[in-house]
Amino acid sequence: MTDKERKDAQQAILYELRRLIKKSGKDYTNQELCDLIDTIAEAKDQEA
């Protein structure tokens, strides 16, 4: 994977996360956001 591909993948992940948070309609605390990100990261690890 090239640096550009890696950066594009990172941007796509951030956008996906933003959409999930916005779609929920909930106001998250910092701790809740961290927990959500951890959950998503763990799920992505299991996909690989």
FENPETA-V262693 format. One record per residue. N is the residue number from 1. RES is the residue in one small letter. PHI is phi in whole degrees, 0 to 359 (999 if undefined). PSI is psi in whole degrees, -180 to 180 (* if undefined). OMEGA is omega in degrees with one decimal (none if undefined). Layout:
<<N,RES,PHI,PSI,OMEGA> <N,RES,PHI,PSI,OMEGA>>
//
This chain:
<<1,m,999,132,179.4> <2,t,279,167,177.9> <3,d,300,-40,179.3> <4,k,295,-42,178.5> <5,e,297,-40,178.9> <6,r,296,-44,179.2> <7,k,296,-42,178.1> <8,d,298,-41,179.0> <9,a,295,-42,178.5> <10,q,297,-43,179.1> <11,q,297,-40,179.2> <12,a,296,-40,178.7> <13,i,295,-44,178.7> <14,l,298,-41,179.4> <15,y,295,-42,178.5> <16,e,299,-44,178.9> <17,l,297,-44,178.8> <18,r,301,-44,179.4> <19,r,297,-42,178.3> <20,l,299,-44,-178.9> <21,i,293,-47,-178.4> <22,k,295,-41,-178.2> <23,k,296,-29,-177.6> <24,s,292,-27,-179.2> <25,g,72,13,-177.2> <26,k,255,147,171.5> <27,d,269,117,-176.1> <28,y,264,146,169.4> <29,t,280,168,177.1> <30,n,302,-43,-179.3> <31,q,297,-41,179.0> <32,e,296,-40,177.7> <33,l,297,-43,178.3> <34,c,298,-43,178.6> <35,d,297,-42,178.9> <36,l,297,-45,178.7> <37,i,298,-42,177.4> <38,d,299,-43,179.7> <39,t,298,-45,179.3> <40,i,296,-43,180.0> <41,a,298,-41,178.9> <42,e,296,-41,178.2> <43,a,296,-41,179.1> <44,k,294,-37,177.6> <45,d,298,-38,-179.2> <46,q,289,-26,178.0> <47,e,290,-31,-173.7> <48,a,285,*,none>>
//
